Amino acid sequence: MRGGVEGLASPYPIGGLLPAVYQEDEFAQRFTAGLDDVLAPVISTLDCLEHYLDPALAPDDFLPWLAGWLGVGFGGHLGPDRRRLLLAAAGDLYRRRGTAGGLRDHLELAFGGRVEVEDGTSVTVRTAPSRPADSVGTASGEHPVLTVRITPEAAVDHAVVERFVAAAKPAHIPHAVEVRAG
């Protein structure tokens, strides 16, 4: 969280804005100087607001808040650099969400390394009517499966990758995740 910054001066001291009679009053100047210390971080934050909204420039402790605005989930393992990459690419990732390419790019940004996404869905053509239960699945009658094979740059827990895949893939397609050692 943002907090007080030691020694940060207000660019607009309140004491200088008071009428002349109070500008000569020592108590009024000391009192307003205390308010300046409280308001200086607020003014500084407002003056630099566009930098807080830029993933490349935002402070590290501000990234989770920015991610909440964009709906980007972070795993506990992600460092600030990976978080910044995901936030910067959030618009493109959401545009391509649910596609094999979008899932691969999402995982590559989050974990680095090599990612393979094998989409096991297919379209079948039938010349005769089928039962409703036969209408979903691959040509062999099995349910479609999305297989993700990842070789991350650094060691990562299988459950973390599983959560990322579950959040980024279409909900109706079962998936399997393989995490390989780099």
C-alpha positions in Angstrom: 0.0 0.0 0.0 1.0 3.5 -0.6 2.0 5.4 2.6 3.8 8.3 3.9 7.2 9.2 2.3 9.7 10.6 4.7 10.9 14.1 3.7 8.4 14.4 0.8 7.6 18.1 0.5 4.2 19.3 -0.8 4.4 21.2 -4.1 1.5 23.3 -2.9 2.1 24.3 0.8 -1.2 25.3 2.4 0.4 28.0 4.5 1.3 30.0 1.4 -2.4 29.9 0.3 -3.7 31.5 3.5 -4.7 35.1 3.8 -1.8 37.5 4.8 -2.9 37.8 8.4 -2.4 34.0 8.9 0.8 33.8 6.9 2.4 35.9 9.7 0.9 33.6 12.4 3.5 31.0 13.6 0.8 28.6 14.9 -1.2 28.7 11.6 2.0 28.0 9.6 3.0 25.0 11.9 -0.5 23.6 11.8 -0.7 23.8 8.0 2.8 22.4 7.7 1.5 19.3 9.5 -1.3 19.0 6.9 1.2 19.4 4.1 3.0 16.3 5.4 -0.2 14.3 5.3 -1.3 15.5 1.9 2.1 15.4 0.1 1.9 11.6 -0.7 -1.7 12.1 -2.0 -0.7 14.9 -4.2 2.3 13.0 -5.4 0.2 10.0 -6.3 -2.3 12.1 -8.2 0.4 13.9 -10.1 1.9 10.5 -11.1 -1.3 8.6 -11.7 -0.6 7.7 -15.3 2.6 6.0 -14.2 0.7 3.9 -11.7 -1.5 2.6 -14.5 1.5 1.6 -16.7 2.6 -1.9 -15.9 6.2 -1.1 -16.8 6.4 1.9 -14.3 4.0 0.9 -11.5 5.5 0.1 -8.1 5.8 -3.6 -7.3 3.2 -3.4 -4.5 0.7 -1.8 -6.9 0.8 -4.6 -9.4 -1.8 -6.9 -7.7 -4.3 -4.0 -7.5 -3.7 -3.2 -11.2 -4.2 -6.9 -12.0 -7.5 -6.9 -10.1 -8.7 -4.1 -12.4 -7.7 -6.1 -15.5 -8.9 -9.5 -14.2 -5.4 -11.0 -14.4 -4.7 -13.7 -11.9 -1.2 -14.1 -10.5 0.2 -17.2 -9.0 2.2 -16.8 -5.8 5.4 -17.8 -7.7 5.4 -14.9 -10.2 8.0 -12.3 -9.7 7.5 -8.6 -10.6 9.0 -9.0 -14.1 6.6 -11.8 -15.0 3.7 -9.9 -13.5 4.5 -6.8 -15.6 4.7 -8.9 -18.8 1.2 -10.4 -18.1 -0.3 -7.0 -17.3 1.1 -5.5 -20.5 -0.2 -8.3 -22.6 -3.6 -8.6 -20.9 -5.6 -7.0 -23.7 -4.2 -9.3 -26.3 -4.5 -12.3 -24.1 -8.2 -11.6 -23.4 -8.8 -11.1 -27.2 -7.4 -14.5 -27.8 -8.7 -16.2 -24.7 -10.0 -19.7 -25.3 -7.8 -20.4 -28.3 -4.8 -22.8 -28.3 -2.5 -19.9 -29.4 -3.8 -17.6 -26.6 -3.3 -20.3 -24.0 0.2 -21.0 -25.2 1.1 -17.3 -25.1 -0.4 -16.9 -21.6 1.6 -19.8 -20.2 4.8 -18.6 -22.0 4.4 -15.2 -20.4 3.7 -16.6 -17.0 6.3 -19.3 -16.8 8.7 -18.8 -19.6 10.3 -21.8 -21.3 8.6 -23.9 -23.9 4.9 -24.6 -24.1 3.0 -27.0 -26.4 -0.7 -27.0 -26.6 -2.4 -29.9 -28.4 -6.1 -29.3 -29.1 -7.8 -32.6 -29.3 -11.1 -31.3 -30.5 -12.4 -32.1 -34.0 -15.4 -31.7 -36.2 -17.0 -34.8 -37.6 -19.4 -35.1 -40.5 -22.2 -37.7 -40.4 -24.5 -38.7 -43.2 -27.0 -40.2 -40.8 -28.7 -38.7 -37.7 -27.0 -39.5 -34.4 -28.1 -39.7 -30.8 -27.5 -36.5 -28.9 -24.9 -38.2 -26.7 -22.8 -38.9 -29.8 -22.8 -35.3 -30.9 -20.0 -34.3 -28.6 -16.5 -35.7 -28.8 -13.9 -36.7 -31.3 -14.3 -39.0 -34.2 -13.6 -42.0 -32.0 -16.4 -41.0 -29.6 -14.1 -39.9 -26.8 -14.5 -36.5 -25.2 -12.2 -33.8 -26.5 -9.1 -33.2 -24.4 -6.7 -30.3 -24.4 -3.2 -31.4 -23.6 -0.7 -28.9 -22.4 3.0 -29.7 -22.1 5.2 -27.1 -20.5 9.0 -27.0 -19.9 9.2 -23.9 -17.7 12.4 -21.8 -17.2 12.4 -22.4 -13.4 10.9 -25.2 -11.3 7.1 -24.7 -10.9 4.5 -26.7 -9.0 2.1 -28.7 -11.2 -0.9 -27.4 -9.3 0.0 -23.8 -10.2 0.2 -24.6 -13.9 -3.1 -26.6 -13.6 -4.8 -23.5 -12.1 -3.5 -21.2 -14.9 -4.7 -23.7 -17.6 -8.1 -24.1 -16.0 -8.6 -20.3 -15.9 -7.5 -19.7 -19.5 -9.1 -22.5 -21.4 -12.7 -23.0 -22.4 -14.6 -24.3 -19.4 -16.4 -27.2 -21.3 -13.1 -28.8 -22.5 -11.3 -31.3 -20.2 -7.6 -30.8 -20.0 -4.4 -32.6 -19.1 -1.2 -30.9 -18.0 2.3 -32.2 -18.2 5.1 -30.2 -16.5 8.5 -31.3 -17.7 11.8 -30.6 -16.0 13.9 -28.0 -17.8 
